């Protein structure tokens, strides 16, 4: 059977951690990716749950944009931890 190379880009830290997990399982990265590909082809689906990070909801992004606008408009108050702790003890 002919074989092909696949080249992917991945964050350096993720690659390092992924390689460690593969090594701990007695596999190399190539074997792990092949296992994933075979399972996806066999099952015709992503073999694990994929979900959206709730941080990126429309409501949260809108709240972040509003906070940034308030900061840029000078509508915020800055306090040090010492000042906040002092206010807490009043």
DRENPA-3360 file (N, C-alpha, C; in nm, 2 decimals, always signed):
BEGIN
1 = XXXXXXXX = +0.09/-0.12/+0.00/+0.00/+0.00/+0.00/+0.09/+0.12/+0.00 ~ +0.06/+0.22/-0.09/+0.14/+0.34/-0.10/+0.11/+0.43/+0.02 ~ +0.21/+0.50/+0.07/+0.19/+0.59/+0.18/+0.22/+0.74/+0.14 ~ +0.15/+0.83/+0.21/+0.17/+0.97/+0.19/+0.21/+1.04/+0.32 ~ +0.28/+1.15/+0.30/+0.32/+1.23/+0.41/+0.21/+1.34/+0.44 ~ +0.19/+1.37/+0.56/+0.10/+1.48/+0.60/+0.18/+1.58/+0.68 ~ +0.17/+1.71/+0.66/+0.24/+1.81/+0.73/+0.14/+1.89/+0.80 ~ +0.15/+1.91/+0.93/+0.06/+2.00/+1.01/+0.13/+2.09/+1.09;
9 = XXXXXXXX = +0.07/+2.21/+1.12/+0.13/+2.30/+1.21/+0.06/+2.29/+1.35 ~ +0.14/+2.30/+1.45/+0.09/+2.28/+1.59/+0.17/+2.37/+1.68 ~ +0.11/+2.42/+1.78/+0.18/+2.49/+1.89/+0.29/+2.41/+1.95 ~ +0.41/+2.46/+1.97/+0.52/+2.39/+2.02/+0.49/+2.31/+2.15 ~ +0.43/+2.38/+2.24/+0.40/+2.32/+2.37/+0.30/+2.21/+2.36 ~ +0.20/+2.23/+2.27/+0.10/+2.12/+2.25/+0.17/+2.00/+2.18 ~ +0.26/+2.02/+2.09/+0.33/+1.91/+2.02/+0.41/+1.83/+2.13 ~ +0.48/+1.91/+2.21/+0.56/+1.84/+2.32/+0.47/+1.75/+2.41;
17 = XXXXXXXX = +0.36/+1.81/+2.46/+0.27/+1.74/+2.55/+0.21/+1.62/+2.47 ~ +0.17/+1.64/+2.35/+0.11/+1.53/+2.27/+0.21/+1.42/+2.25 ~ +0.33/+1.45/+2.22/+0.44/+1.35/+2.20/+0.46/+1.27/+2.33 ~ +0.46/+1.34/+2.44/+0.47/+1.27/+2.57/+0.36/+1.17/+2.60 ~ +0.24/+1.21/+2.57/+0.12/+1.12/+2.59/+0.14/+1.00/+2.50 ~ +0.17/+1.03/+2.37/+0.19/+0.92/+2.28/+0.30/+0.82/+2.32 ~ +0.41/+0.88/+2.37/+0.52/+0.79/+2.42/+0.47/+0.71/+2.54 ~ +0.40/+0.77/+2.63/+0.35/+0.70/+2.75/+0.25/+0.59/+2.71;
25 = XXXXXXXX = +0.19/+0.60/+2.59/+0.10/+0.50/+2.54/+0.17/+0.40/+2.45 ~ +0.30/+0.42/+2.44/+0.38/+0.32/+2.35/+0.36/+0.35/+2.21 ~ +0.32/+0.47/+2.17/+0.30/+0.50/+2.03/+0.39/+0.62/+1.99 ~ +0.41/+0.64/+1.86/+0.46/+0.77/+1.81/+0.35/+0.85/+1.76 ~ +0.38/+0.98/+1.73/+0.28/+1.07/+1.68/+0.22/+1.02/+1.55 ~ +0.30/+0.97/+1.46/+0.25/+0.92/+1.33/+0.14/+0.81/+1.35 ~ +0.18/+0.72/+1.44/+0.08/+0.60/+1.47/-0.05/+0.66/+1.53 ~ -0.04/+0.75/+1.62/-0.15/+0.81/+1.69/-0.25/+0.88/+1.58;
33 = XXXXXXXX = -0.19/+0.96/+1.49/-0.27/+1.02/+1.39/-0.33/+0.92/+1.30 ~ -0.26/+0.81/+1.27/-0.31/+0.71/+1.18/-0.43/+0.64/+1.25 ~ -0.42/+0.62/+1.38/-0.53/+0.56/+1.46/-0.65/+0.65/+1.45 ~ -0.63/+0.78/+1.47/-0.74/+0.88/+1.46/-0.81/+0.87/+1.32 ~ -0.72/+0.87/+1.22/-0.78/+0.88/+1.08/-0.86/+0.75/+1.05 ~ -0.81/+0.63/+1.09/-0.88/+0.51/+1.07/-1.01/+0.50/+1.14 ~ -1.01/+0.55/+1.27/-1.14/+0.55/+1.35/-1.24/+0.65/+1.28 ~ -1.19/+0.77/+1.24/-1.29/+0.86/+1.17/-1.34/+0.80/+1.04;
41 = XXXXXXXX = -1.26/+0.74/+0.96/-1.31/+0.68/+0.84/-1.41/+0.56/+0.87 ~ -1.37/+0.48/+0.97/-1.46/+0.37/+1.00/-1.60/+0.41/+1.05 ~ -1.59/+0.52/+1.14/-1.72/+0.56/+1.21/-1.79/+0.68/+1.14 ~ -1.72/+0.74/+1.04/-1.77/+0.85/+0.97/-1.81/+0.97/+1.06 ~ -1.73/+0.99/+1.16/-1.76/+1.10/+1.26/-1.63/+1.13/+1.33 ~ -1.63/+1.25/+1.40/-1.52/+1.28/+1.49/-1.54/+1.19/+1.61 ~ -1.44/+1.11/+1.65/-1.46/+1.01/+1.76/-1.46/+1.06/+1.90 ~ -1.49/+1.19/+1.92/-1.49/+1.25/+2.05/-1.58/+1.37/+2.04;
49 = XXXXXXXX = -1.62/+1.42/+2.16/-1.71/+1.54/+2.16/-1.63/+1.67/+2.13 ~ -1.68/+1.75/+2.04/-1.62/+1.88/+2.01/-1.72/+1.99/+2.05 ~ -1.68/+2.08/+2.13/-1.77/+2.18/+2.18/-1.70/+2.32/+2.17 ~ -1.78/+2.42/+2.18/-1.74/+2.56/+2.17/-1.70/+2.61/+2.31 ~ -1.59/+2.68/+2.32/-1.55/+2.73/+2.45/-1.65/+2.84/+2.49 ~ -1.72/+2.83/+2.60/-1.82/+2.93/+2.64/-1.77/+3.07/+2.66 ~ -1.64/+3.08/+2.67/-1.58/+3.22/+2.68/-1.61/+3.30/+2.55 ~ -1.63/+3.23/+2.44/-1.65/+3.31/+2.31/-1.79/+3.32/+2.27;
57 = XXXXXXXX = -1.89/+3.32/+2.37/-2.03/+3.34/+2.34/-2.05/+3.49/+2.30 ~ -2.15/+3.51/+2.22/-2.18/+3.65/+2.17/-2.20/+3.74/+2.29 ~ -2.27/+3.70/+2.40/-2.29/+3.78/+2.51/-2.16/+3.82/+2.58 ~ -2.07/+3.72/+2.60/-1.94/+3.75/+2.67/-1.86/+3.84/+2.58 ~ -1.85/+3.82/+2.45/-1.77/+3.91/+2.37/-1.83/+4.05/+2.38 ~ -1.96/+4.06/+2.38/-2.02/+4.20/+2.39/-1.99/+4.26/+2.52 ~ -1.99/+4.19/+2.63/-1.95/+4.24/+2.76/-1.81/+4.28/+2.76 ~ -1.72/+4.20/+2.70/-1.58/+4.24/+2.70/-1.56/+4.37/+2.62;
65 = XXXXXXXX = -1.63/+4.38/+2.50/-1.61/+4.50/+2.42/-1.66/+4.62/+2.50 ~ -1.77/+4.61/+2.57/-1.82/+4.72/+2.65/-1.72/+4.76/+2.76 ~ -1.66/+4.66/+2.83/-1.56/+4.69/+2.93/-1.44/+4.76/+2.87 ~ -1.40/+4.71/+2.75/-1.29/+4.78/+2.69/-1.32/+4.92/+2.65 ~ -1.44/+4.95/+2.60/-1.48/+5.08/+2.57/-1.48/+5.17/+2.69 ~ -1.53/+5.12/+2.80/-1.54/+5.19/+2.93/-1.39/+5.23/+2.97 ~ -1.30/+5.13/+2.96/-1.17/+5.16/+3.00/-1.10/+5.26/+2.91 ~ -1.13/+5.25/+2.78/-1.07/+5.35/+2.69/-1.13/+5.49/+2.71;
73 = XXXXXXXX = -1.26/+5.49/+2.75/-1.32/+5.62/+2.78/-1.30/+5.68/+2.92 ~ -1.21/+5.61/+2.99/-1.18/+5.66/+3.13/-1.29/+5.64/+3.23 ~ -1.38/+5.55/+3.21/-1.49/+5.53/+3.30/-1.47/+5.42/+3.40 ~ -1.35/+5.39/+3.43/-1.31/+5.29/+3.53/-1.23/+5.35/+3.64 ~ -1.23/+5.28/+3.75/-1.15/+5.32/+3.87/-1.05/+5.21/+3.89 ~ -0.92/+5.25/+3.91/-0.82/+5.15/+3.94/-0.78/+5.15/+4.09 ~ -0.77/+5.04/+4.15/-0.73/+5.02/+4.29/-0.62/+4.92/+4.30 ~ -0.53/+4.93/+4.39/-0.43/+4.83/+4.42/-0.49/+4.73/+4.51;
81 = XXXXXXXX = -0.43/+4.61/+4.52/-0.48/+4.51/+4.61/-0.48/+4.56/+4.75 ~ -0.38/+4.64/+4.79/-0.37/+4.70/+4.92/-0.49/+4.79/+4.95 ~ -0.52/+4.87/+4.85/-0.64/+4.96/+4.86/-0.77/+4.88/+4.88 ~ -0.78/+4.78/+4.79/-0.91/+4.70/+4.80/-0.92/+4.63/+4.94 ~ -0.81/+4.57/+4.99/-0.81/+4.51/+5.12/-0.84/+4.61/+5.23 ~ -0.79/+4.73/+5.22/-0.82/+4.83/+5.32/-0.97/+4.87/+5.31 ~ -1.03/+4.87/+5.20/-1.17/+4.90/+5.18/-1.25/+4.79/+5.24 ~ -1.21/+4.67/+5.23/-1.27/+4.55/+5.28/-1.28/+4.55/+5.44;
89 = XX = -1.18/+4.61/+5.50/-1.17/+4.61/+5.64/-1.24/+4.73/+5.71 ~ -1.29/+4.82/+5.62/-1.36/+4.94/+5.68/-1.49/+4.91/+5.73;
% end
